[in-house]
């Protein structure tokens, strides 16, 4: 179909999208989507999910995203228009991971596609808290898929964060792991628990806050959910309450220096630490050099995903990995700020944002 292909869905009113004009300041702006360029898709958003990155961006902006900017990047929907050569027809239900590697930068050239040097707000499918979103051609080609009919749209929209977790789990040496602890009971930490349980780790524990999140950890396969507050906010003591000699693996999913330090302090001798939660640029974390050396620890970082991770994440969603408990409610697009407030309070895990829903 040529650029500017026909629309699939009729709109009763002008489409709109949430735009962050300054930290903490949202505007809902009306406007029709542009005609798609060659290879691009314009997708009518059916469901967009809240994410911790969106909350942080709403509060303080983002170093890779110039303001004003639309928000939201976990979504699914139907193709409204398709540029010439695009891989999907108008009307097709699609699920999209919102970035794709360039294939040409030094990171891509050495096979580290998850670390592509050219992924930023200008190259991503960014702005899913809206009636429509533009999907650039490289993403449409490599990281967009037909949504399986049996997959609920809200669950399908988990594709991007699950892809990140698939990438992180692959960084771990699991063949001798008997016990793993995840620090942080947010959506990413809970997905790590679900995937480690599915991979056959005998004992998986989640350390975090909020009863809803800890209960969800157990529903997703964790054998223990440990309330950090019950241990004086001491993450090492919380870990050792379940594993006196320390777990084989600690996965840090909080993104604070104290959590990084606790992860390194709490793992057992010969253990492995995956530092997944991102700290602010310039953050320095002290390292216990004696413990690192004499206890033979392994420290690793993980970030983002590659196209192969996305394909495997979709396979997991369609083959029985039940992540529906992560989605604890829904709100119409007009109440996006209420959704951010609920996230900040811990009253929810993920919320489904529904464009066009007046309820």
N, C-alpha and C positions, 0 to 999 in steps of 0.2 A: 504494500500500500504506500502511496506517495505521502510526503509530509502534508499534514493538515487533513488526514483521513477522517472519515465520518465519526461522529460521536456514537457511543453505544447507549448511554443513559441520558434520558431527558431530565433536565433540572427544572424544578418549579421556581427556584429563585437563584440569584447570582451565587456561584460557588464562592467559598471563603476559605481563608487559612489563617492560622495563628502566627503572628510575626513578633519576634522579640526585638523591640526597638531600643531597649536599654536594659541592663540587669534589673530584673524584677518588674519590668513593664511590658505587658503584652498588648497587642492590638489585633483585632480581627479585621482583615482586609479582604474586600470582595474583588473578584476579578476572574475572568476566564483564563484557562491555561493557554500557553502559547502553542502554535503548531509544532509538532515534534520534528526535529531534524532527522536526517538519515540515521536509521538504526535505533532511534530513541522511542521510548514509550511514554505516554501520558496515562497514568493509572488513577482510576477513581478509587479513593480509599474507602474500604469497608470497615476496617478495624485498624487502629494504631494503638500500640501499647506504651505505657509510661516506662521510663528507664532512669536509673540513677544519673546517667550522663545528661539527660534532659533536665533533671532537677538542678544539677550543678550549673548547667548552662543558663537556666532561667535565673538562678540566684546571682551568678557572677560573670556570665559570659564564658567564652571558650577561646583559648589561644589560636585555634585553627579556623575559627568562624568569625567573619567580620559582621558586625551589626550595622543596620538591622538585618535580621535573618529569620526565616521560618524555622520551626522546631519539629522534632520527631523523626525517628528513623527505623522503628520496628513496625512493620505494616504488612497488610495484604489487601488486595482489591481486584478490580476488573479493568482490563485495558479499555480506555476511552478513545485513544487515538494511537496510531502506530506509524512511525516514519518509514520511509522506503528502506526495505531490507531488514526491518525489525523482525525478531524471531517469533512474535506472537500476533495473532489476529485480534481485531477489535472484538471485545466481549469476553476474551479469555480470562478465566480466574488465575491470578498469578500470585506467587509469594517471592519476595525479593530480599536478598541481603544487600545493604545499601552502599556497598563500595566494591571495587574490583581492582586488582593490581594492574599497573600499567604495562608490565612485561618488558620494560626497557631500562629501568633505573638499575643502579648497582645491586640493590637488594634483590630485585626480581631476577637479575642476571645470574646470581649465585643460588637461586632457588628459594630464597626467603620471601615468598610472595606476601606473607602476612605482615611483613615489615616494609612494604612498598613505600618509597620515599615521596610519592606523588599523591597520596590519599589525604585529602583535606576537605573542608567544606565546599570548595568549588568543584570537586570531582565526584562528590557523593550524591546519592538520592536522599536529599535532606529536606525535611518539611512535611512529614507525614501527618502532623496535626492539622489536617486540611481536608477539603473535599477532593483534592487532586494532588498528585505529585509527579514531577518529571523524573524519569529514570534514564540517565545518560546511556549512550549506546554501549560502552564497554561493560557496564553492569547488566544491561539487558541481555548481552551476548553470553556472559560468563556466570552471572550469579542471580539470574531470574529463572523461575521454574513454574510450570503449570501446577496449580494447587490441587492436590488429590481431592476427589469428591468426598471421601470419608473423613477428611481432616477439617475439624472445626476452624473457622477463620481466625478466631482469637488465638488458638493454639498454633496455627500456622505462622502467625506473626511472631512467634518465639524463635523463628529460624535464625535470626542474626545473633542473639545472645547465646543460643545453644551452639552455634558455630564457633564462637569464641571459647566456650568451655571445652568443646571437642579438641580444639587446638591446644588448650592448656593441659588436658588429661594426656594427650599424646606426648607431652614433654616429660612426663613422669615415667620412672622405671618401676612398673607395678608387679613385676614377676615374683618378687619376694615380699611384697607388702601384706602384712597381716592386719594393720590398723592404720587408719587415716583420720586426721582431724581437719575440719574446715573452720577457720576463724572467720565469722561473719555469716549471718543468716539472712542476708539479702537475696534477691533473685539469683545472682550469679553463684553465691555460695550454695544455695539450695540445689541449683542445677548440677554443681560439682558433686554434691552428695548423691543425687539421683544417678548420675553417670558412673560414679565409682561403685555404687551398689550394683548397677547393671554389669559392670566389668568384673564383678566377682570379688571385690575387696571384702574380706570377712567381717570386719568391724569398721563402721564409718560413724563418726560423731561430729555434730555441728555445735559450735560454741557461738552464742549470740544473745540477742535480746528479743523481747516481745513474744508473748505466748502464741499468737497466731503463727509467727514464723517458725518457732520451735516445734509446734504441733505439725506444721507442714513438712518440716524436715523428716519427721517420723513417717508421714504419709508417703514421702518420696523414696523411702528405703533406708534412711539412716537408722542405725540401731540405738543411738543415743542422741538426745538434744539437751545441751547443757546451758543453763541460764547463767550468763556471765555475772549478773547482779548478785546471784546467790553465793558467789565466790569473791565478793568484794571487788568486783571489776578487775580481778587479777586473772588474765587469760592463761598464764602458765599454771596457776593453781587449778583453774577449771579443767585444763587438759589433763593434768596429773590426777585429778579426781577419777577419771575414767581409765587412764593409762599411767600407772605409777612410774614406769620407766620411760615414759614418753612414747608417742606414736611413731611409726615408721616414716610417715609422711605428714607434713603440715602444709595446708594450702591457705595462704593469707588472702582474704577477699574483703578487706576493710578499707585499705588505702590510707592508713595513718602510720606515722613512724613508730608509735608504740606497739601497733599490731605487728609490724615487721620485726621489731625487736623480740616480741613475745614468741613469734613463730620460730625464730632461731634459737631462743632459749628453751622452748618446750619440746622440741623434737628429740628423739632418742639418739644415742651414739650411733654413728653410721647412717643417720637418717637424711631425709631429703626435704627441702623446703621449696615450695613454689610460691614466689612473690607475685601475686596476681593483681592485687589492688593498687592502683596507681596513686602515688603521692604527688603533691604539687611540684612543679619545676623548681629545682634548686634545693629540694629537701635532702638533708644529709642524715643517715642513720648509722649510729655507732655499731661496730662489729666486734664481737668478742673473739679476738684473734686466737687466743689460746684454745677456746672451745672449737672454733672452726678447724684448727689444725689437729689437735690431739683427739678430738672426737670424730674426725673424718666426716664432717658434714658436707652436703652438696646443696648449693643454693642455685636456683634457676628463676628466670623471669619468663613471662609469657604475655603476649599481647595480640589482639585482633584475630584474624582468620585468613585462610587461603581458600580458593575455590574448591579444593578437595575437601576441606573441612565443612564447607556449606553443603556439598552433596551428601556427605555422611550424616550431617545433622538432619537433613530432610529425610534420609532413610530411617534414622532413629525415630523421628516423629511419626512416620508412617508404619513402623514395625513394632509398636507397643510401648514405647517410652512415654508414660503418661505424665505430662507436665501441666495438665489442666489445673491442679490445685494452686499453681502460682498466680492464677488470675482470679482475684478475690472481689471483683466488682466491675462496674462499668459506669461511665458518665458521658453525657453529650459533649461535643467539642466546645460548646459555649461555656462549660464549667471546667475548663482545663486548669485554671488557677486553683480551684477547689481540689482537683486531683493532685496538684503539686503539694498542697497543704496536707492532704492525707498521707502522701508519701513521706513527707518530712516528719510527721507525727508517729510513723510506724503503724498507722491504723490499717494499712493495706500492704500487699506485696507488689502486685502489678495491677493496674487498672486498664480496662479496655476503653479507649476513647472512640466514640461513635459519631462520625460526621453525619450531619443531617438529622440526628436524633434529638427530638425536642423534650424527651423525658428526663 
